[in-house]
Amino acid sequence: MEFIKTSYKDGLYRLTLDNPPLNILNTKMMQEMWTAIIEVCEISDIKLLIIQAEGKAFSAGADVGEHLPDKVDEMIHAFDRIFLSMCKVKAPVISLVQGACLGAGCEIALFSDMVIASDKAKFGQPEILLGAIPPIAAAVLPRMIGMKKAMEIILTGRTYTAAEWLSMKLANYVYPAEEFASESENFIAKLAALSAPVLQIAKKSILASNQIDFTVNVNEAEKIYLGKLVRLHDAEEGLRAFMEKRKPIWRNE
């Protein structure tokens, strides 16, 4: 693995994003994440999948250059495989967010079962500002927080503090930065002390009682992204403007 680190001990599988300084998700990194999560799906006594990150950012998002037409198909397929495999993880998935959690990084946190954040963390889906959309956020946010707030997050592209994210119930706990590591591990330890099969059945029951099957949502989001968005002039213009450090010139087409 070039861009991630993994470890497994006592029922806890840790997947660590390790692409400094901002843990930008490129296609190779996404493929590595998918490979690791598939491995998690095969562990019978898994208690938790913990997604964490090295450095100052959890992830500032996907590689903008890989959204361009010659690379976007491969990138989106790799990205969606992360979430389709996460759907198959029997154990609870926890994201530990210590810093910037934006774009694709934010979608990983949103798709997790629980989120623990530092008060220094920031969250947001800024894709709209680049002429793009966050397909996974579009698939899951309305169910989580309602249509109106989901519209705000996706359509404005604004960045939110950890406290704001907590107030929307998109994080479980927010701790001061100096206590984040210890408090996160305290929370994990409480779950790690429980029975693996009981944790798995509890998660399955919660999802079943809410009739949640995100596989359908993810596949539909991919179709819209590749079938409609990438065909727009403005979608490519927004990305190129970002890479060229200029304001986009929208043609509304």
Residue, then its C-alpha position, 0 to 999 in steps of 0.5 A: m500500500e502506497f497511500i494508506k496503512t492498515s492494521y488489525k488487532d483484537g477485533l479492531y481494523r484501522l485504515t489510516l489515510d497516509n497521503p500527506p499533507l492533505n490526504i488528497l484521494n487519488t484513484k490509486m489511493m481509492q483502489e487501496m482503500w477498496t482493497a482494504i475494506i474488502e479485506v475487512c468484509e472477510i473478517s468474521d470476528i471484526k468489531l470495528l472498522i476505524i478510518q483515521a488519518e495521518g497529518k493535519a487533515f482527514s482528507a481535503g477531497a479527491d484529486v481535482g485533476e482526476h475529475l477531468p473527462d479523460k480520467v473521471d470514469e476510472m476515478i468515479h468507479a474507484f470512488d464508488r467501490i469504496f462505498l459499495s464495499m462499506c455497505k458490506v462491512k458487518a461491523p460498525v464503521i467509525s471515522l476519526v476526524q482530526g482536521a479538514c474533512l472536505g469533498a470526498g473526505c467528507e463523504i467518507a465520514l458521512f457514510s460511516d456509522m459514527v464520527i468523532a471529531s476534533d474541535k479543529a475539524k472542518f466539514g463541507q462539500p465544496e464541489i458545487l463551487l467547482g462545477a461538480i457535485p458530491p454524489i455520495a452526499a447527495a445520496v445519503l444526506p437527505r435521509m440523515i438531516g432532511m431535504k432542506k439542510a441537505m440542499e443547503i450543504i450541497l448547493t452552497g458549498r460552504t464549510y462548517t465547524a465541528a460544532e455546527w456538524l455536531s448540531m446537525k447530528l452528523a458527528n457523535y462527539v467533538y473533543p478539544a484537539e488536545e483531548f481528541a486522541s485519548e477521548s477517541e480511544n476511550f470511546i473505541a475501547k468501550l465498543a471493543a469490550l463488547s461481543a463482535p457478533v452482537l455488535q454486528i447484529a445490532k448494526k444489521s438490525i438498526l439498518a434493517s429497521n430503517q430500511i436502508d440499502f445504500t447500494v441502490n443510492v450509490n449506483e444511481a448517484e454514479k449514473i447521474y454523475l457520469g451520464k449527466l454532470v460530466r457532459l456539461h461544459d461548466a463541469e469541466e470549466g469549473l475544474r480547469a479554473f480551479m487548477e489554473k487558479r482563476k474564476p470559472i467562466w460559466r456558460n450555463e451549459 
